[in-house]
Amino acid sequence: MSAQVESNGGSAGASESNNNCVNDVRLLLLPENSTDSDGNPASVASSVESHKKFIDDLTRTIDVGHVRRKRLWRVPWFILLMSFVQISLHWIASECMQKLLIFKPEWNVEHWRLLTYMLLHSDYWHLSLNICFQCFIGICLEVEQGHWRLALVYMVGGVAGSLANAWLQPHLHLMGASAGVYAMLGSHVPHLVLNFSQLSHRFARIASLLILFLSDVGFTTYHFCHNHNRNPRTSLEAHIGGGVAGILCGFIVYRRLQPTNQKAIFF
């Protein structure tokens, strides 16, 4: 399928003829002869449309000149920035800097600790898990809902996690981005509720998020039963606080996505 765009001059017919020869770049990622076992291409139409819609979700188009439109990939700047800062601090943070950023409930006048503890991690395993999880969970959310909405959900989840930890575990110091990660995971609920019909691969998203959530629950249960929540000590309060905050904040700040029905030429 190719799109047709009229030019401003008198060469509309020539432009239309040229445009008809240009294939939608989204279809280049599919096999050229997508047919079923009976050689019927109609059976794969839904798969083609779902694939194109997924590319639409992750990209945007801008006008180029008077004739063509150019497709640009949306970049999840917030997730990339947070991951870069967390990895960098894990390498360069001194003991003094860690003491300055870690969350300690008894130091309630230093309010920056409500957020900065998410920049620190106890070891490489802790860091790797949170970086992988936040990229897997947050990239699609950011390109679909926008940088500032996701950043707000992430930070509200971090604050809610630290406050829940201070309330229920006042002697437990806190570090790690798990509260923000759980806030993004929880915010998938309002995102799916508000935009279920507009999202591509919606059932695959639900299945993957459920598998991720249940796997983490299973690992945490094993850690509590086998290791009695020691080495490392996991703050369930921060996880639950971040997840609940993500659900509530998502219903407040997330928006309904507009249908992407426009067709364009890409180069």
HELIX and SHEET records of a PDB file:
HELIX    1   1 ALA A   12  ASN A   19  1                                   8    
HELIX    2   2 VAL A   25  LEU A   29  5                                   5    
HELIX    3   3 PRO A   41  VAL A   44  5                                   4    
HELIX    4   4 ALA A   45  LEU A   58  1                                  14    
HELIX    5   5 TRP A   77  ILE A   92  1                                  16    
HELIX    6   6 GLU A   95  LEU A  101  1                                   7    
HELIX    7   7 ARG A  113  THR A  116  1                                   4    
HELIX    8   8 TYR A  117  LEU A  119  5                                   3    
HELIX    9   9 TYR A  124  GLN A  145  1                                  22    
HELIX   10  10 HIS A  147  LEU A  168  1                                  22    
HELIX   11  11 SER A  178  ASN A  195  1                                  18    
HELIX   12  12 PHE A  196  GLN A  198  5                                   3    
HELIX   13  13 ARG A  202  ASN A  227  1                                  26    
HELIX   14  14 LEU A  236  VAL A  253  1                                  18    
SHEET    1   A 2 THR A  59  VAL A  64  0                                        
SHEET    2   A 2 ARG A  68  TRP A  73 -1                                        
END                                                                             
